[in-house]
Amino acid sequence: MPRVEIENIINKEINRINLHLPKARKTLSQLLSEEEPKIQLRDGSYHYFKKNELKLLSTLIEEWEIMSLRLPIVLEITSVWHGYFRVRGKTEVKVIEKILNQYDILEEKTEVVLPRYLLPKIRKTLPTTTTYAFIME
């Protein structure tokens, strides 16, 4: 089988695996203002956020960052980093690092790569405001 065809098959399968991802993410500010905070997923279903979790997030960041934090926070599992995952976005990284007690006010990161063994702590603390994405690089 030609390499291009194999890559196409793999990409289609990854797209199928990622049907649980949102069509579009919303800001924490938008979700806090909704009666029933939710987003539509790529497969057409809806994902609901727990209000207490949204309130927790609002305590971890500055008031002005509430309008920039997009949810759910995507925890990227890639084919490149075995045993690691990536988080992108300045405010998203800040939240994850605060949950892990690794936040340094002197470092403003827009991306972070972390070991996968930290995933259970993140998912236990933020089960409805984080999600996995599987990425082929």
N, C-alpha and C positions, 0 to 999 in steps of 0.2 A: 504494500500500500504506500503511495507517495506521501512524503512528509507533510505537504500542505493539506492533504485530505485527513490525515491523522490529527493535525492541529485543529481543523474545522470540527471534527467529531468531538474532540476534547472541549473546545470552546462552547459548543452546543450543550454538552453535558454540564459544564460549569454554569451556563445561563439557566439551565433547568434546576440545578441545585440552589441557585440564588433567587428563585421565585419568591422567597420569603422576605426579600428586601423591599423597602418602600419605593413607590413610584416617585415620590418626592418627600424630602424630610421637612419637618416644621421646626420653628424655633421654640425654645423653652417658653418664651413670652407668649407665643400663639397658643401653645398647649395649655398653659396656666389659665388662659382666659376662656377656654372651652368648657362647657358643661360636662361633656363626655370626651376627654382628650383621646384622639385616635388619628391614625394615618391609613391610607389605602396602600396595600401591597401590590407588587407586580402581578400576582396571580388573581387580583381582583378582590380578595378578602380584606378585612380590616384588622389592624393591630391596635389594641387599647393600652394606654399608659395608666399606671397607678398614680393617683394624685399625690399620695404621700412620698412617692419616689421623685416626682417633679418638684415638690417642696424641698426635699433633701438637696436636690441639685441646685436650687436657688440659694441655698445657704453656703454652698461651696464656692460660689463665684461672686464677682462684683455685680451690682445692680445693672450696670450698663452692658454687662456680658450676657445677661438673660436674653437679650435680643439677638445675640450672635451664636449662641449654643444651639446647634441643629441636632435634632433627635430623630431616631435613635442614634447613639454613638456607634459607629461601625468599627468592629474589631476585625481587621483584615488578616485572613490566613492565606499565605501565599505559598507558591511552589518553590520559591527561592530560599526562604529562611526556614529550614527545618528546626522545629522547636521554638519558633518565635512568631509573634504577631505584630501588626503595625496599627497605630492610631494616627489619624491626620486631623488637622485643624487646631488652631491655637487654643481655643476655649475647651475643645474636646480633650486635648492632651492635658490641659490643666486639671480638668475634672478627674481623669483617670489617675494622674499622678497623685492627686489629693486622696483619692480612695485608697491608693497603695502606700500612702505616707511617704511619697518620694518627691513631692513638689518643692521646687526651689524658686523662690520669688525672683532671684537674680537671673534665672534662665528662662527666656521666653521661647519655647519650642513650638514649631508648627507641625512637627511629626516626631513620633517616638516608636522605636522598635523594642519590644519587651519579650521576655521569655514566656512561653505558653503556660508554665506552671502557675502563673499569676491569674490566668483566666477565671478559675473558680471563685476567687475572692471578688473579682469585678462583677461576675455574673450573679453571685449571691447578693451583693449589695445593690446592684442595678439590673435586676432581671428584665424589666420591661423597657428600660431606656437604653439598653445596649443590644446589639445584634452582631452576628457573624456574617462576613462576606468571604467567599472563597474566590481567590484571584489567581489567574495563570499569568506568570510573567516570564 
